[in-house]
Amino acid sequence: MAKKKQQEPITESLFDFCETEQIQQVSFKEENTNNTNSASEPEKASEEQEEPAQEKNSNPSLSSGTYTNPNSQGKDLPVTLFKTLGKSSVGSWQELFAGYTSLKAITYSSSIGMLKQVVKIINNVEIIFGNESILGSIKDIIAAQYATVKTLQEENFKNNNILIDKIEQDKLSLFVTSIDAHTSHQKIYLLSDEKNNFRTIVGSANLSLKAFGSTGNQLETIMVSDDFDTYDLFLSIYLKTKELSSQNLTVKNIRELKLTTTENLPFFQQIKEEKIIEIMTPPKEEIFYTVQKDEFNKFIEKNNINPEDLLEKKSNKVLITYTKTKEFSQKINIAADQTRRTYETYPDFYIDKYKQKAYYKGNPIDTSDIPKDKFAKDIEIFVKYFQGFFEKQPPFQGNVKTNIDKYYATVNYAFCAPFLPLCRHETIGTSTQVFPYPLFLILKGTTNSGKSSLMKFILKLMFNQFHPKIEGEGGLIQKAEDKENAPAALKQKLEFTKGFPIMIDELSPKRWQEYSAKFIKHDSTSQFWSPMIMATNDVKEIDEALSKRTITFEINMFTNRMSNLQRKLFENDLDMLSGCLYKEYLKRMLVLLPGFLKTIHSSDKDAPIPDILLLSSRVLLSILSEHIDIKKYPYIKEYDIQYYLIKANLDQNILDFIDLYSKIGDEWEINKKLDYIKIKFEDQYKARNFQRKYGIEFTTLEGRYIIMPLKKTEKFFHIKIGKKNLLDSLKFWE
């Protein structure tokens, strides 16, 4: 046997491995009794051949030539005996794989993430993905294949189609274990090159960055052999696994799989080809599901689709027929269509990041066809709408400029709606926080401030080409107290519509509390929920837990109601919108999307927050600046996440602070010598809300007390603290 060359020990090793050589391969019979004297003639021959090995291996069960398993059915169990030649260390998996041009591997399907690294250094790669699960639950077989292909989609997208390109060049072949075979728990890596150099790696390590990567947080044991006999032995095992229990994954599988096309899964294709197969049913074990498995299983469970219906028992055999699988696939498709019809008023609207397209009611939006005249008309009406707040007679009262900034920012938020759940989902497994991608926005303030008309304007601006019904029964804008906006029904609507901006008018404190308890406090990153825009005159306070998940725009302007003539002119303008401005926006955002998503996955701690709302506002700004003089319209500008969460209400916060001082300023502890103010609140909860409102850079929390720097506070709030007469104290009024 060829002995592996000794390597110099590496000071900081990733893991240790044993250098081995194969002694011999024997075969033992699994028997139903403990009688070790009942070996057959071939087994006795194995006993005689094993004697030399017994001197090196003191395990009597191996030297006896019989392995007994009370649950066996008389099957041969192959056992390969090895001898340890030495121990070495390596600092990286690249050192183990370096110089070889071919890899054949059996690993788990959860190990896809390392593929992008392997295909860059090895010319020809062939991988069989096994499964951590024990076969016996048909649901888990289907879900595992679904999760494998969806994860391949993800890795391919992240790496600019590198996986698809390698498959099309016949440099990468991928397989999943088939449904009628033993589950593969093997981890085998067979390396070779054109000069007849061979390397075999076996052990506990999956082909994953967690096992082979540089994090060092997972202990693994592997054995490495560089002799051909060992390679040949495990090659035969690999080929047997490939022949009996694997199905090829195609480019079409990886590119196009979604819930409505599950018939393209290898599972269904195998049944279609073989018509009928027998399923093995070993004991069930605990199974850990990935996010993609959960997504699939929740869908079928919610729609009362039971994968066990696929199974037929005949003559003590468990069978799956093509007829059954076809019925099962049809049930999934019907369930998807029924869900769509249930919420057909609220269309599903989402971004397919792989195809870089936006979909409305399941159909791609054509962003290549944008008539110039309709596009120009949309911009004209867009500007006219916002200028109307300044020019309307009678005019709006209050700080119109600040509030129009908030309304424009709301339009930007609605435009960005389908990208927000996508960005939230991308944060899974990254260090990027989810707070820059909030799903809930509240327009909170006075009546007759234009909140409801803004909602109508947004929906017409985005989707008027699809002729949606906006108001009335079955319309897109509904009151919070309507039956279809009860918490349970609304939650289902959020799941179905994916990225469509849901509009809720006249939000009551009762509904707000219900929404908060049912889903706002528990918003998920693994599910694609639509963003919501809510308008309210009545909701007063939003507690700390909800403020982290909600954008709140305080609206403090108002006007008299529109006259019938004004309303008719407004309606005529909206009816002329074509959606072309939004199509141009989508076209530009989709081009920028892949690069933006990569920033979410960046490990650079010093990089700025990946801000999709800022990117969105820049895209909208660039479109408008090409057609109008934006200097005339100061609200057309960039809006970052800090604006949405903090800056938008800064003026109102100043007024709130002055109001608080006017009411209880005499009770504040003021120390000019040490330069601080100490404010006492009723409880720690209210003190914490105050700190959240004005920021930790400006306030210090001590129990139910807030401490603030005196001079800095006076300068920031334009107020002289310490004067008994409020009017005398306000520099604000000077």
C-alpha positions in Angstrom: 0.0 0.0 0.0 1.2 3.5 -0.8 1.8 5.4 2.4 0.8 9.1 2.5 3.6 11.5 2.6 4.3 13.0 6.1 3.3 16.6 6.5 5.0 19.1 8.8 2.7 19.9 11.8 0.9 23.2 11.5 1.0 25.4 14.5 -2.6 26.6 14.3 -4.6 23.7 12.9 -8.2 23.7 11.8 -8.5 20.0 12.7 -6.4 16.9 13.1 -6.7 13.8 10.8 -5.3 10.3 10.8 -3.2 8.9 8.0 -4.3 5.4 7.3 -4.0 2.5 5.0 -6.5 -0.2 4.2 -5.8 -3.6 5.7 -8.7 -5.5 4.1 -12.4 -5.6 3.5 -14.6 -8.2 5.2 -18.3 -8.9 5.2 -20.3 -9.8 8.3 -23.8 -11.2 8.4 -26.5 -9.4 10.4 -28.4 -12.1 12.2 -31.5 -12.3 14.3 -29.9 -14.3 17.2 -26.9 -14.0 19.3 -25.5 -17.3 18.2 -22.0 -16.5 16.9 -21.3 -20.1 15.9 -23.7 -20.1 13.0 -21.5 -18.3 10.5 -21.7 -19.5 6.9 -18.7 -20.8 5.0 -17.9 -17.4 3.4 -17.9 -15.9 6.9 -15.6 -18.5 8.3 -13.2 -17.7 5.5 -13.4 -14.1 6.6 -12.5 -15.2 10.1 -9.4 -16.9 8.9 -8.4 -13.9 6.8 -8.9 -11.6 9.7 -6.4 -13.2 12.1 -3.5 -10.9 11.2 -5.7 -7.9 11.7 -6.7 -9.1 15.2 -3.2 -8.4 16.4 -3.6 -4.8 15.5 -7.3 -4.6 16.4 -8.2 -6.0 19.8 -11.9 -5.8 19.2 -13.2 -9.4 19.5 -16.5 -8.6 17.8 -14.6 -7.9 14.6 -12.3 -10.8 14.8 -15.2 -13.2 15.5 -16.5 -12.6 12.0 -20.1 -12.0 13.0 -22.0 -8.8 13.7 -25.3 -9.3 15.4 -28.3 -7.0 15.1 -31.6 -8.1 16.5 -33.5 -5.9 14.1 -31.7 -7.1 11.0 -33.1 -9.1 8.1 -30.0 -11.2 7.3 -28.2 -8.5 5.3 -24.5 -8.3 4.7 -22.7 -5.5 6.5 -19.5 -4.5 4.8 -16.6 -3.6 7.2 -13.3 -2.2 6.1 -10.3 -2.5 8.5 -7.7 0.2 8.5 -4.3 0.7 10.2 -3.2 4.1 11.5 0.1 5.3 10.0 0.3 8.7 11.7 -1.3 11.9 12.7 -1.1 15.3 10.9 -2.7 18.7 11.1 -3.9 21.1 8.5 -4.8 24.8 8.7 -7.5 24.8 6.0 -9.6 22.5 3.9 -7.9 24.0 0.8 -4.7 22.2 1.8 -6.5 18.9 1.8 -8.0 19.6 -1.6 -5.1 21.4 -3.3 -3.8 20.1 -6.6 -6.7 17.8 -7.4 -8.9 18.3 -10.4 -11.8 16.0 -9.7 -14.1 15.5 -6.6 -16.8 13.0 -6.0 -18.6 13.5 -2.7 -21.4 12.2 -0.6 -22.6 14.7 2.0 -25.8 16.2 3.5 -28.1 18.4 1.7 -27.6 21.1 4.3 -24.0 21.5 3.1 -24.7 23.4 -0.1 -23.1 26.7 1.1 -19.5 25.4 0.5 -20.2 24.6 -3.2 -19.3 28.1 -4.3 -15.8 27.6 -2.8 -15.2 24.1 -4.1 -16.2 24.8 -7.7 -13.7 27.6 -7.9 -10.6 25.4 -7.2 -11.7 22.0 -8.6 -12.6 21.6 -12.3 -15.0 18.6 -12.1 -17.3 18.2 -9.1 -20.0 15.6 -8.6 -21.9 15.6 -5.3 -24.7 13.3 -3.9 -26.7 15.1 -1.2 -27.9 12.7 1.4 -30.4 13.5 4.1 -30.2 13.9 7.9 -33.7 12.4 8.2 -34.6 8.8 8.5 -37.0 7.8 5.7 -40.4 6.8 7.0 -42.2 10.2 6.9 -43.1 10.9 3.3 -43.6 14.6 4.2 -40.0 15.0 5.2 -38.7 13.4 2.0 -40.6 15.9 -0.1 -39.7 18.8 2.1 -36.0 17.9 2.1 -35.8 17.9 -1.7 -37.7 21.2 -1.8 -35.3 22.7 0.7 -32.3 21.4 -1.1 -33.3 22.9 -4.4 -34.4 26.2 -2.8 -31.0 26.5 -1.1 -29.3 25.8 -4.4 -31.3 28.7 -5.8 -30.1 30.9 -3.1 -26.4 30.0 -3.4 -26.5 30.3 -7.2 -28.1 33.8 -6.9 -25.5 35.0 -4.4 -22.6 33.9 -6.6 -23.8 35.3 -10.0 -25.0 32.0 -11.5 -21.7 30.3 -10.8 -23.5 27.0 -10.0 -25.7 27.1 -13.1 -22.8 27.9 -15.3 -20.8 25.0 -14.0 -23.7 22.6 -14.5 -24.2 23.8 -18.1 -20.5 23.3 -18.7 -20.7 19.7 -17.4 -18.2 20.6 -14.6 -20.8 20.2 -11.8 -23.3 17.4 -11.3 -25.7 17.4 -8.3 -27.8 14.5 -7.1 -30.3 13.9 -4.3 -31.0 10.6 -2.7 -34.1 9.0 -4.1 -37.2 8.1 -2.1 -37.0 4.3 -2.2 -33.5 4.0 -0.9 -31.7 3.9 2.4 -31.0 7.4 3.7 -27.4 8.3 3.0 -25.5 9.4 6.2 -22.1 8.8 4.5 -19.5 11.6 4.2 -17.0 10.5 1.5 -14.7 12.7 -0.5 -12.8 11.2 -3.5 -10.1 13.4 -5.0 -8.0 12.6 -8.1 -6.1 14.3 -10.9 -4.8 13.5 -14.4 -1.5 12.2 -13.0 -3.2 9.3 -11.2 -2.8 10.9 -7.8 -5.7 9.9 -5.5 -6.9 11.0 -2.1 -9.8 9.6 0.0 -11.3 11.5 2.9 -13.9 9.9 5.2 -15.2 10.9 8.6 -17.7 13.0 10.3 -17.3 16.2 8.4 -19.9 17.3 5.9 -18.9 19.4 2.9 -19.8 22.6 4.7 -18.1 25.7 5.8 -19.1 25.0 9.4 -17.2 21.6 9.2 -14.3 22.6 6.9 -14.3 26.3 7.3 -12.1 28.6 9.4 -14.5 29.3 12.2 -13.2 26.4 14.3 -16.5 26.1 16.1 -17.3 22.5 15.1 -15.2 19.5 16.0 -14.7 16.9 13.3 -12.8 13.7 12.8 -11.5 12.6 9.4 -9.3 9.9 7.9 -7.1 10.5 4.9 -5.6 7.9 2.6 -3.5 8.6 -0.5 -3.3 5.0 -1.8 -5.3 3.8 -4.8 -6.8 0.7 -3.1 -8.6 2.8 -0.6 -9.8 5.2 -3.3 -11.0 2.3 -5.4 -12.9 0.8 -2.4 -14.8 4.0 -1.6 -15.3 4.7 -5.3 -17.3 1.5 -5.5 -19.4 2.6 -2.5 -19.9 6.0 -4.1 -21.0 4.5 -7.4 -23.3 2.1 -5.7 -25.0 4.9 -3.9 -25.3 6.9 -7.0 -26.7 4.0 -9.0 -29.3 2.9 -6.4 -30.3 6.0 -4.6 -29.8 9.3 -6.4 -31.6 11.5 -8.9 -30.0 14.3 -10.9 -30.8 17.9 -10.2 -31.2 19.9 -13.5 -30.8 23.6 -14.3 -34.6 23.8 -14.7 -35.0 22.4 -11.1 -32.8 25.0 -9.6 -34.0 28.0 -11.6 -37.7 27.5 -11.6 -38.8 25.6 -8.5 -41.6 27.3 -6.5 -44.6 26.0 -4.6 -46.8 26.1 -7.7 -44.4 23.9 -9.7 -43.6 21.1 -7.2 -44.3 18.5 -9.9 -40.8 19.3 -11.1 -39.2 18.0 -7.9 -37.0 14.9 -8.4 -39.5 13.1 -6.1 -42.4 13.4 -8.5 -40.2 12.8 -11.6 -39.0 9.5 -10.2 -42.6 8.3 -9.6 -43.6 9.5 -13.1 -40.8 7.4 -14.7 -41.1 4.3 -12.6 -45.0 4.4 -12.1 -44.9 2.5 -8.9 -42.2 1.9 -6.2 -41.9 0.4 -2.8 -41.1 2.5 0.2 -38.9 1.3 3.2 -40.3 2.3 6.6 -37.6 2.3 9.3 -38.4 3.7 12.8 -39.0 7.5 13.0 -36.5 9.8 14.6 -36.5 13.4 15.5 -36.1 15.7 12.5 -34.8 19.2 12.4 -36.3 21.3 9.7 -34.7 24.2 7.8 -36.5 27.4 7.1 -37.4 26.1 3.6 -38.8 22.8 5.0 -41.0 24.8 7.4 -42.2 27.0 4.6 -43.4 24.0 2.6 -44.8 22.1 5.5 -46.7 25.0 6.9 -48.3 25.6 3.4 -49.5 22.0 3.1 -50.7 21.8 6.7 -52.6 25.0 6.5 -54.4 23.6 3.4 -55.1 20.2 5.0 -52.9 18.4 2.4 -51.6 15.2 4.0 -48.5 13.6 2.2 -49.3 10.3 3.9 -52.2 10.0 1.4 -49.5 9.2 -1.2 -48.9 5.8 0.4 -50.8 2.6 -0.4 -50.4 -0.6 1.6 -50.7 -3.8 -0.5 -49.6 -7.3 0.6 -47.5 -5.9 3.5 -45.8 -3.4 1.2 -45.9 0.3 1.2 -46.2 1.7 -2.4 -46.4 5.1 -4.1 -48.0 5.2 -7.5 -47.8 8.0 -10.2 -51.5 8.4 -10.0 -51.3 9.3 -6.3 -48.4 11.7 -6.8 -50.3 13.5 -9.6 -53.3 13.9 -7.3 -51.0 15.2 -4.5 -49.4 17.8 -6.8 -52.8 18.9 -8.1 -54.0 19.4 -4.5 -51.1 21.8 -3.9 -51.9 23.7 -7.1 -55.6 23.9 -6.3 -54.8 25.1 -2.7 -52.6 27.9 -4.2 -55.4 28.9 -6.6 -58.1 28.9 -3.8 -55.9 31.1 -1.6 -55.5 33.4 -4.6 -59.3 33.6 -5.2 -60.0 34.1 -1.5 -57.9 37.2 -1.5 -58.3 38.2 -5.2 -59.2 41.7 -4.1 -55.7 41.9 -2.6 -53.3 40.7 -5.3 -50.1 39.0 -4.5 -47.2 41.3 -5.4 -43.6 40.2 -5.0 -40.1 40.4 -6.3 -38.4 37.3 -7.8 -34.8 38.0 -7.0 -33.5 35.2 -9.2 -35.2 36.4 -12.3 -35.0 40.1 -11.2 -38.7 40.6 -12.0 -41.7 42.0 -10.2 -44.9 39.9 -10.3 -48.5 41.1 -9.9 -51.2 38.3 -9.5 -48.6 35.8 -10.5 -47.8 37.6 -13.8 -44.5 39.4 -14.5 -44.8 43.2 -14.9 -43.3 44.3 -18.2 -40.9 47.1 -17.3 -39.6 47.3 -20.9 -42.8 48.8 -22.3 -43.1 52.3 -20.8 -44.8 54.8 -23.2 -43.2 58.2 -22.9 -46.5 60.2 -23.0 -48.0 58.1 -20.1 -44.8 58.3 -18.1 -44.7 62.1 -18.5 -48.4 62.3 -17.4 -47.7 60.3 -14.3 -44.9 62.7 -13.3 -47.1 65.7 -14.0 -49.9 64.4 -11.8 -47.4 63.3 -9.2 -46.0 66.9 -8.8 -49.5 68.4 -9.1 -50.7 66.2 -6.2 -48.0 67.4 -3.8 -48.2 71.0 -4.9 -51.9 70.9 -4.1 -51.1 70.9 -0.4 -49.5 74.3 -0.7 -51.8 75.8 -3.3 -55.2 74.5 -2.2 -57.9 77.0 -1.3 -58.6 77.2 1.5 -55.0 76.3 2.3 -53.8 73.7 4.7 -53.1 74.9 8.2 -50.0 73.8 10.3 -46.5 72.9 9.3 -47.3 71.9 5.8 -43.7 71.6 4.6 -42.7 69.1 7.3 -45.9 67.0 6.8 -45.5 66.9 3.0 -42.0 65.5 3.6 -43.7 62.7 5.5 -46.3 62.1 2.8 -43.6 61.9 0.1 -41.6 59.5 2.3 -44.8 57.4 2.6 -45.0 57.2 -1.2 -41.3 56.1 -1.2 -42.1 53.5 1.5 -45.1 52.1 -0.6 -43.0 52.0 -3.7 -40.4 50.0 -1.7 -43.0 47.7 -0.2 -42.2 44.5 -2.2 -38.5 44.8 -1.4 -38.9 45.1 2.4 -40.0 41.5 3.1 -37.3 40.3 0.7 -34.6 42.2 2.6 -35.9 41.0 6.0 -35.7 37.4 4.7 -32.1 38.0 3.5 -31.0 38.9 7.1 -31.5 35.3 8.2 -28.1 33.9 9.2 -26.3 37.3 8.8 -25.2 40.0 11.2 -27.5 42.5 9.6 -30.3 43.6 11.9 -33.9 43.6 10.7 -34.9 47.1 12.0 -34.0 48.9 8.8 -36.8 47.0 7.1 -40.0 47.8 9.1 -43.3 46.3 7.9 -45.6 48.8 9.5 -46.2 52.6 9.0 -48.8 54.7 10.8 -50.0 58.1 9.7 -51.2 59.4 13.0 -52.8 62.8 13.4 -55.7 65.1 12.8 -58.8 64.7 10.6 -59.0 66.3 7.2 -55.2 66.1 6.8 -55.2 64.2 3.6 -54.3 60.7 5.0 -57.0 58.8 3.2 -56.5 60.6 -0.1 -52.8 59.8 0.1 -53.6 56.1 0.3 -55.8 56.3 -2.8 -53.2 58.3 -4.6 -50.5 55.7 -3.9 -52.5 52.8 -5.1 -53.5 54.5 -8.3 -50.0 55.7 -8.9 -48.6 52.2 -8.5 -51.3 49.9 -10.0 -53.8 51.9 -12.0 -52.9 49.9 -15.2 -54.4 46.8 -13.5 -57.7 48.7 -12.8 -58.0 47.7 -9.2 -61.1 48.6 -7.1 -59.8 51.1 -4.5 -62.8 52.0 -2.3 -66.1 50.5 -1.2 -67.0 46.9 -0.6 -64.2 44.7 -1.8 -61.9 47.7 -2.4 -58.2 47.9 -1.6 -58.7 50.5 1.1 -60.7 49.2 4.0 -61.5 50.4 7.5 -59.8 48.7 10.4 -63.2 47.6 11.8 -64.3 45.8 8.6 -64.7 42.1 9.0 -61.9 41.2 6.6 -59.5 43.2 8.7 -60.1 41.2 11.8 -56.6 40.1 13.1 -56.8 36.5 12.0 -58.1 37.4 8.5 -55.6 40.3 8.1 -52.7 38.0 9.1 -53.6 35.6 6.3 -53.9 38.5 3.9 -50.4 39.7 4.8 -49.0 36.2 4.1 -50.8 35.9 0.8 -50.1 39.3 -0.7 -46.3 39.0 0.0 -45.3 42.6 -0.9 -48.4 44.5 -1.8 -48.8 47.6 0.4 -51.9 46.9 2.5 -53.9 50.1 3.3 -55.9 50.2 6.6 -58.0 53.4 7.3 -59.5 54.6 10.5 -57.4 52.5 12.8 -59.0 52.3 16.2 -57.1 51.9 19.5 -58.9 48.5 19.9 -57.8 47.2 16.5 -54.3 48.5 17.1 -54.0 46.5 20.3 -55.3 43.4 18.6 -52.9 43.8 15.7 -50.0 44.4 18.1 -50.7 41.3 20.1 -51.4 39.0 17.1 -48.6 39.8 14.7 -46.8 43.1 15.0 -44.8 42.1 18.1 -44.1 38.7 16.5 -43.3 39.7 12.9 -41.2 37.1 11.2 -38.2 37.3 8.9 -38.8 33.8 7.5 -42.2 34.7 6.1 -42.9 37.2 3.3 -45.5 39.5 4.9 -46.8 42.6 3.1 -46.0 46.0 4.6 -49.0 47.9 6.0 -49.8 51.6 5.9 -52.4 52.6 8.5 -54.1 55.9 9.1 -55.5 56.9 12.5 -56.9 59.9 14.4 -57.3 58.0 17.6 -54.3 55.9 18.5 -52.4 58.0 21.0 -49.3 56.2 22.3 -47.2 53.4 20.8 -45.2 51.5 23.4 -41.5 50.6 23.2 -41.8 47.1 21.8 -44.0 48.3 18.9 -42.0 51.4 18.2 -39.0 49.2 17.2 -41.1 47.6 14.5 -43.2 50.6 13.4 -42.7 53.9 11.5 -44.9 56.6 13.0 -45.5 59.8 11.2 -47.2 62.5 13.3 -49.4 64.5 10.9 -50.4 67.9 12.4 -51.9 69.9 9.5 -55.5 70.1 8.4 -57.9 71.9 6.0 -61.6 72.2 5.3 -63.2 69.3 3.5 -62.9 69.2 -0.3 -65.7 70.7 -2.3 -67.5 68.4 -4.7 -65.8 70.2 -7.6 -62.4 69.8 -6.0 -63.1 66.1 -5.3 -64.1 65.5 -8.9 -61.0 67.2 -10.3 -58.9 65.1 -7.9 -60.6 61.9 -9.1 -60.1 62.8 -12.7 -56.4 63.3 -12.2 -56.0 59.9 -10.4 -57.9 58.1 -13.2 -55.3 59.3 -15.7 -52.5 57.7 -13.9 -51.0 54.7 -15.8 -48.5 53.1 -13.4 -45.6 54.0 -15.8 -43.7 56.0 -13.2 -43.7 53.0 -10.9 -42.7 50.6 -13.7 -39.7 52.8 -14.4 -38.9 52.8 -10.7 -39.2 49.0 -10.6 -36.9 48.6 -13.6 -34.1 50.6 -12.0 -34.5 49.0 -8.5 -34.4 45.5 -10.0 -31.0 46.3 -11.7 -29.6 47.5 -8.3 -31.1 44.7 -6.2 -28.5 41.9 -6.5 -25.7 44.3 -5.4 -27.8 45.6 -2.6 -28.6 42.1 -1.3 -24.9 41.3 -1.2 -24.4 44.2 1.3 -26.8 42.5 3.6 -24.6 39.5 3.6 -21.4 41.5 4.0 -19.3 40.7 7.1 -17.7 44.2 7.1 -18.6 45.5 10.5 -17.6 49.1 9.5 -19.9 49.1 6.5 -22.9 51.4 6.6 -26.4 49.9 7.3 -27.8 48.4 4.1 -30.7 50.9 3.8 -33.2 49.9 1.1 -35.5 52.9 1.8 -32.5 55.2 1.1 -31.7 53.4 -2.1 -35.4 53.6 -3.0 -35.5 57.3 -2.5 -32.4 57.8 -4.6 -33.9 55.9 -7.4 -37.1 58.0 -7.3 -35.1 61.1 -7.0 -33.0 60.2 -10.1 -36.1 59.5 -12.1 -37.8 62.8 -11.2 -34.6 64.9 -11.6 -34.3 63.8 -15.2 -37.7 65.3 -16.0 -38.4 68.2 -13.7 -36.4 70.9 -11.8 -36.4 69.3 -8.3 -35.0 72.4 -6.7 -38.6 73.8 -6.9 -39.8 70.9 -4.9 -37.8 70.5 -1.6 -39.7 67.4 -0.5 -38.1 65.5 -3.5 -34.9 64.3 -1.8 -33.2 61.4 -0.1 -34.9 59.7 2.9 -32.9 57.2 5.0 -34.0 54.9 7.8 -33.0 57.4 10.4 -35.5 59.8 8.9 -38.3 57.2 9.1 -37.6 56.2 12.6 -36.3 59.4 14.3 -35.9 62.6 12.2 -39.4 62.8 10.7 -41.0 63.6 14.1 -38.2 65.7 15.4 -40.1 69.0 15.2 -43.1 67.4 17.0 -40.7 66.0 19.6 -39.4 69.5 20.3 -43.0 70.8 20.8 -43.7 67.8 23.1 -40.7 68.6 25.2 -41.7 72.3 25.5 -45.2 71.2 26.5 -43.8 68.8 29.1 -41.7 71.6 30.6 -44.7 74.0 30.7 -46.6 71.4 32.7 -44.1 70.0 35.2 -40.9 72.1 34.7 -41.1 73.4 38.3 -40.7 69.8 39.5 -37.4 69.2 37.6 -34.2 69.2 39.4 -31.9 71.8 37.7 -28.2 71.9 38.6 -26.4 74.7 36.7 -23.1 74.1 38.4 -22.9 70.4 37.3 -24.8 71.1 34.1 -27.7 68.7 34.3 -31.5 68.4 34.5 -33.1 65.5 36.3 -36.7 64.6 35.4 -38.9 62.3 37.5 -41.5 60.1 35.8 -44.4 58.2 37.2 -42.7 54.9 36.5 -39.6 53.4 34.8 -41.7 52.5 31.7 -42.6 56.1 31.0 -39.0 57.2 31.6 -37.8 54.5 29.1 -40.3 55.7 26.5 -38.9 59.3 27.0 -35.4 58.0 26.4 -36.5 56.1 23.3 -38.1 59.3 22.0 -35.1 61.6 22.4 -32.2 59.1 22.1 -29.6 57.6 24.4 -27.0 60.1 23.2 -29.1 62.8 24.8 -30.5 61.1 27.9 -29.4 58.9 30.7 -31.9 56.5 32.4 -31.7 55.9 36.2 -34.7 54.0 37.4 -37.7 56.3 36.8 -35.4 59.3 36.4 -34.0 60.9 33.2 -30.9 63.0 33.3 -30.0 65.4 30.5 -27.2 67.9 30.0 -28.6 71.4 30.8 -26.8 73.6 28.2 -27.1 71.1 25.4 -30.8 70.7 26.2 -31.4 74.5 26.1 -29.6 74.8 22.8 -31.3 71.9 21.2 -34.9 72.8 22.3 -34.5 76.6 21.9 -35.6 77.0 25.5 -34.2 78.7 28.6 -34.8 76.3 31.5 -35.2 77.7 34.9 -37.5 80.7 34.1 -40.9 80.6 35.9 -42.7 82.3 33.0 -42.9 80.0 30.0 -43.1 82.8 27.5 -40.0 84.4 28.9 -38.2 81.1 28.7 -38.8 80.3 25.1 -36.1 81.4 22.7 -38.2 79.5 20.3 -40.6 82.5 20.1 -37.9 85.1 19.5 
